[in-house]
Amino acid sequence: MLVCNAIEYTALTHMKQVNIFLYLHSHFESVHHLILDYYFYPND
């Protein structure tokens, strides 16, 4: 029972880390695009 709980807990925390990573990644991607648009297309 404890082993199952430990595996479930580890899986949940891992998923949270993955979700945070994906969130940060997408956030930085959008910021990166904003910076690129700002520098390369200042007229728009």
Secondary structure, DSSP 8 states (H G I E B T S, - for coil): -HHHHHHHHHHHHHHHHHHHHHHHHHHHHHHHHHHHHHHH-TT-
